[in-house]
Amino acid sequence: MNPVLVLTRLYITESMRRQLHLITLFLAVMILVLPTLFNAFGMTGFDRVTKDVGLTLLGLYAVGMALFLGSTALPGDIEQRTLHPLLARPISRMQYLLGKFLGYLVVMGASMAVLGLALLTALAVLGTHADPAVLIPVSFYVLEAGILGAFCLFASTFCSPALAGVLGCFLYIVGGIPQTFITFFLSSGGTQVQGALVRAIRLIMPHFDVLHLKDPIVHGETIPGGYLLAAFAYGLVWMVLFLLLADWSFERRDL
């Protein structure tokens, strides 16, 4: 069997052993009880509030799991002394990283699929039309998690898991700042030096705000198919770039 697929299967098995799926199931139950909570408090606009809160929870879950799993995958194997026996076999370091990352994507994709179905079920319980469009931002959460996970994997090749997670958090926060906010900040007192620094930082970071599609879906807006394809390609490029950087750094690491 292809060594990449073997490593992918091993990662999925390890995730099940660590009972990460229980976190997903717990959050799914929370989403399913959202209609009951909103009815208890007499809130109006149940469907919109459920979409908003549910998608927000899914987004936070995706980011949190990406930071944790991406920053601990490689250091965990090194600490448990399972990396050296693997690399002693005819497996390249790139194949090792790719197998780990594909397993991570499968775990994240399956988790987000379960949570997305839970959100659709919650909307159906409200007696409203379970709009399948809510799966669009859910799928882009997986893409965001892929970018963050690839970056944290890259960072973990040269720093500790904690620092890799902090760097990933910084990347997500700065990369998620809308361009309109930056323009407003610079026009209300920012110096030319500050403006140049902000633009330089943003230039070398992925723009996560491009992938944030929750608000249009919550408010019933239609997102053009061309934009979805362009945003997906944009995220895919960043994901591949961080994986290549991870391989470049890992190849130069003395184990």
C-alpha positions in Angstrom: 0.0 0.0 0.0 1.1 3.6 -0.6 3.0 4.8 2.4 1.1 8.1 2.4 -2.2 6.2 2.7 -0.8 4.0 5.4 0.3 7.1 7.4 -3.1 8.7 6.8 -4.9 5.6 8.2 -2.5 5.6 11.2 -3.3 9.2 11.9 -7.0 8.6 11.8 -6.7 5.6 14.1 -4.6 7.7 16.5 -7.2 10.4 16.5 -9.9 7.9 17.4 -7.7 6.5 20.2 -7.4 10.0 21.6 -11.2 10.2 21.5 -11.2 13.5 19.5 -14.5 12.4 18.0 -16.2 12.9 21.4 -15.5 16.6 21.2 -17.3 16.7 17.9 -20.2 14.7 19.2 -20.5 17.0 22.3 -20.6 20.1 20.1 -23.1 18.4 17.8 -25.4 17.9 20.7 -25.0 21.5 21.7 -26.1 22.6 18.3 -29.1 20.3 18.3 -30.4 21.9 21.6 -30.0 25.5 20.2 -33.7 25.6 19.1 -34.8 24.6 22.6 -32.7 27.3 24.2 -34.0 30.0 21.9 -37.6 28.9 22.4 -37.1 29.0 26.2 -35.9 32.6 26.1 -38.6 33.6 23.7 -36.2 34.8 21.0 -37.5 35.8 17.6 -35.9 35.0 14.2 -35.0 31.5 15.3 -33.6 30.4 12.0 -31.3 33.3 11.5 -30.1 33.2 15.2 -29.5 29.4 14.9 -27.5 29.8 11.7 -25.4 32.6 13.2 -24.7 31.0 16.5 -24.3 27.5 15.0 -21.8 28.7 12.3 -19.9 30.7 14.8 -19.5 27.6 17.0 -18.4 25.6 14.0 -15.8 28.2 13.1 -14.3 28.4 16.6 -14.2 24.6 16.7 -12.4 24.4 13.4 -9.8 27.0 14.4 -9.2 25.5 17.8 -8.8 22.0 16.5 -6.5 23.2 13.7 -4.2 25.0 16.1 -4.1 22.0 18.5 -3.7 19.2 15.9 -1.4 21.1 13.6 1.0 22.1 16.2 1.2 18.7 18.0 1.3 16.2 15.2 5.0 16.2 14.5 6.3 17.0 18.0 4.1 14.2 19.4 5.7 11.6 17.2 9.2 12.9 18.1 8.4 12.7 21.9 6.8 9.3 21.6 9.8 8.0 19.6 7.6 6.8 16.8 9.1 9.1 14.1 12.5 7.4 13.8 11.2 3.9 13.1 8.9 5.3 10.4 11.7 7.3 8.7 14.0 4.3 8.9 11.7 2.6 6.3 11.6 3.6 2.6 9.5 6.7 3.4 10.6 10.2 2.6 10.0 13.1 5.0 7.6 14.6 2.5 5.6 11.4 2.4 5.5 11.4 6.2 4.2 15.0 6.3 1.7 14.4 3.5 0.3 11.3 5.2 -0.1 13.2 8.5 -1.7 16.2 6.8 -4.1 14.1 4.7 -5.2 12.2 7.9 -5.7 15.6 9.6 -7.9 16.8 6.7 -10.0 13.6 6.8 -10.6 14.0 10.5 -11.4 17.7 10.2 -13.7 17.1 7.2 -15.6 14.3 8.9 -16.0 16.3 12.0 -17.3 19.4 10.2 -19.6 17.2 8.1 -21.2 15.8 11.3 -21.5 19.3 12.7 -23.0 20.7 9.5 -25.6 18.0 9.5 -26.4 18.7 13.1 -26.9 22.4 12.2 -29.3 21.4 9.3 -31.2 19.2 11.7 -31.5 22.0 14.2 -32.9 24.3 11.5 -35.4 21.6 10.5 -36.5 21.2 14.1 -37.5 24.9 14.1 -39.9 24.1 11.3 -38.1 26.3 8.8 -36.5 25.4 5.6 -33.2 23.7 6.3 -31.2 25.8 3.9 -28.3 23.6 2.5 -26.4 26.8 1.8 -25.2 26.7 5.4 -22.8 23.9 4.3 -20.9 26.5 2.1 -19.3 28.3 5.1 -18.9 24.9 6.8 -16.8 23.6 3.9 -14.7 26.8 3.9 -14.1 26.3 7.6 -12.4 23.0 6.6 -10.3 25.0 4.1 -9.4 27.5 6.7 -8.5 24.6 9.1 -6.3 23.2 6.3 -4.4 26.4 5.9 -4.0 26.8 9.7 -3.0 23.2 10.2 -0.4 23.3 7.4 1.1 26.5 8.9 1.2 25.0 12.4 2.8 21.9 11.0 5.4 24.1 9.3 6.0 26.1 12.5 6.3 22.9 14.6 9.3 21.8 12.5 11.5 24.5 14.1 9.7 25.5 17.3 7.8 24.1 20.3 4.1 23.0 20.0 3.1 25.9 22.2 4.9 28.5 20.1 3.6 26.9 16.9 0.1 27.3 18.2 0.6 30.9 19.2 2.1 31.7 15.8 -0.9 30.0 14.2 -3.3 32.1 16.3 -1.5 35.3 15.3 -1.7 34.3 11.7 -5.4 33.7 11.9 -6.2 36.9 13.8 -4.1 39.2 11.6 -5.1 37.4 8.4 -8.7 37.7 9.3 -8.8 41.5 9.7 -10.9 42.9 6.9 -9.3 45.3 4.4 -11.9 47.9 5.1 -10.9 48.0 8.8 -7.2 48.4 7.9 -8.1 51.2 5.5 -10.2 53.0 8.2 -7.4 52.5 10.8 -4.8 54.1 8.5 -7.0 56.9 7.5 -7.8 57.9 11.1 -4.3 58.7 12.2 -2.0 56.0 11.0 1.4 57.2 9.7 3.0 56.2 6.4 5.4 53.9 8.1 2.6 52.1 10.0 0.7 51.9 6.7 3.6 50.4 4.9 4.3 47.9 7.7 0.6 46.8 7.9 0.5 46.3 4.1 3.8 44.3 4.1 2.6 42.0 6.9 -0.7 41.5 5.1 1.1 40.8 1.8 2.9 37.7 3.2 -0.2 36.4 5.1 -3.3 34.6 3.8 -6.4 36.8 3.9 -8.8 34.6 5.9 -11.5 37.3 5.5 -11.8 36.2 1.9 -12.9 32.7 3.2 -15.4 34.1 5.8 -18.8 33.4 4.2 -20.9 33.1 7.3 -22.5 36.6 7.2 -23.8 36.4 3.6 -25.4 33.0 4.3 -27.0 34.1 7.5 -28.6 37.1 5.8 -29.8 35.0 2.9 -27.5 36.5 0.3 -26.4 34.5 -2.8 -22.7 34.0 -3.3 -21.6 33.9 -6.9 -20.1 30.5 -8.0 -17.1 32.3 -9.5 -16.2 33.8 -6.1 -16.5 30.4 -4.4 -14.1 28.8 -7.0 -11.7 31.7 -6.7 -11.7 31.7 -2.9 -11.2 27.9 -2.9 -8.3 28.1 -5.2 -6.8 30.9 -3.1 -7.0 28.9 0.0 -5.6 25.8 -1.7 -2.6 27.7 -2.9 -1.8 28.8 0.6 -2.3 25.3 2.0 0.1 23.8 -0.6 2.6 26.6 0.0 2.7 26.0 3.8 3.1 22.2 3.2 6.1 22.9 0.9 7.6 25.2 3.5 7.1 22.4 6.1 8.9 19.9 3.9 11.7 22.4 3.2 12.2 23.0 7.0 11.8 19.4 8.0 14.3 18.2 5.5 16.9 20.4 7.1 16.1 19.4 10.6 18.6 17.1 12.3 16.8 14.3 14.0 
